[in-house]
Amino acid sequence: MSYFGAIGLVVVFVLLLKLTKLFENSIKVIGVSRVAISDIRNPELSDDIKEIRVRKHAFLMIKYFFILTISAIVCLAIPTGLIWLLDYFLVLSFENVIRITFSVWFLVLSCILVSMFFWYIAKNSKDTSL
């Protein structure tokens, strides 16, 4: 039963990653930082315009910081809370699920499967946008 709990933990975590758009928002942060750096390095802009643009980018970066932080907390807390709740009602053991989840074979296998899942999602989203 603990194996199902460990698999469920990873599946719920990955689904929450997708629902909260954690990866998409992290890519937006990289885009905002690139634009901010290009604005700073642009010799055609005056210092006043650079300051206005950098403040705008800083506000966006702070906004994305809070979005990413809250999304990560939700993605970690909900599956862990569900496993803890199942342990509380004696359905499965929280310690066994965590032990299985941190075992080397489970980490390697879940990393491979999750990477394949996100690769498949990215490939299909690019194909449908054409």
C-alpha positions in Angstrom: 0.0 0.0 0.0 2.9 2.4 0.7 4.0 2.0 -3.0 0.6 3.3 -4.1 1.0 6.2 -1.7 4.5 7.0 -3.1 3.2 6.9 -6.7 0.1 8.9 -5.7 2.4 11.5 -4.0 4.4 12.0 -7.3 1.3 12.0 -9.5 -0.5 14.6 -7.4 2.7 16.7 -7.2 3.2 16.6 -11.0 -0.5 17.4 -11.6 -0.3 20.4 -9.3 2.9 21.5 -11.0 1.0 21.6 -14.2 -2.2 23.2 -12.7 -0.2 26.0 -11.0 1.8 26.6 -14.2 5.0 26.6 -12.1 7.3 26.0 -15.1 5.6 28.4 -17.4 5.8 31.2 -14.8 9.5 30.4 -14.2 10.1 30.8 -17.9 8.3 34.2 -17.7 10.8 35.3 -15.0 13.7 34.5 -17.3 12.1 36.5 -20.1 11.5 39.5 -17.8 15.1 39.4 -16.6 16.4 39.3 -20.1 14.3 42.3 -21.1 15.5 44.2 -18.0 19.1 43.5 -18.8 18.7 44.6 -22.4 17.0 47.8 -21.2 19.9 48.5 -18.8 22.5 47.9 -21.6 20.6 50.0 -24.2 22.8 53.1 -24.8 19.9 54.9 -26.6 17.8 55.1 -23.4 18.2 57.9 -20.9 18.9 57.1 -17.3 15.4 58.2 -16.3 13.7 55.9 -18.8 16.0 53.1 -17.7 15.0 53.7 -14.1 11.3 53.6 -15.0 11.7 50.4 -17.0 13.8 48.7 -14.3 11.3 49.5 -11.6 8.5 48.0 -13.8 10.6 44.8 -14.3 11.5 44.7 -10.6 7.8 44.8 -9.7 7.1 42.0 -12.2 10.0 39.9 -10.7 8.6 40.4 -7.2 5.1 39.4 -8.4 6.5 36.2 -10.0 8.6 35.5 -6.9 5.4 35.4 -4.8 3.5 33.4 -7.4 6.3 30.8 -7.7 6.8 30.6 -4.0 3.1 30.0 -3.3 2.8 27.6 -6.2 5.7 25.5 -4.9 4.3 25.5 -1.4 1.0 24.3 -2.7 2.6 21.6 -4.9 4.5 20.2 -1.9 1.9 20.7 0.9 -1.2 19.2 -0.7 0.3 15.7 -1.6 2.2 15.6 1.7 -0.9 16.6 3.6 -2.9 13.9 1.8 -0.4 11.2 2.8 -0.3 12.5 6.3 -4.1 12.3 6.4 -4.1 8.7 5.2 -1.6 7.9 7.9 -3.8 9.6 10.5 -6.7 7.3 9.4 -4.4 4.3 9.4 -4.7 3.7 5.7 -1.0 3.7 5.1 2.2 4.7 6.8 3.6 8.2 6.3 7.1 7.0 7.2 7.0 4.1 4.7 5.8 6.4 1.9 8.5 8.9 2.5 11.1 6.1 2.8 10.0 4.7 -0.6 9.8 8.2 -2.2 13.4 8.9 -1.2 14.8 5.6 -2.3 17.3 5.8 -5.2 15.4 3.5 -7.5 12.1 5.4 -7.0 13.8 8.8 -7.5 15.5 7.7 -10.7 12.4 6.0 -12.1 10.1 8.9 -11.2 12.5 11.5 -12.7 12.6 9.6 -15.9 8.8 9.2 -16.1 8.1 12.8 -15.1 10.6 14.1 -17.7 9.0 11.9 -20.3 5.6 13.3 -19.3 6.7 16.9 -19.6 8.5 16.3 -22.8 5.3 14.7 -24.2 3.2 17.7 -23.1 5.7 20.2 -24.5 5.9 18.3 -27.8 2.1 18.2 -28.2 1.6 21.8 -27.2 4.1 22.9 -30.0 2.4 20.6 -32.5 -1.1 22.1 -31.8 0.1 25.7 -32.1 1.1 25.3 -35.7 
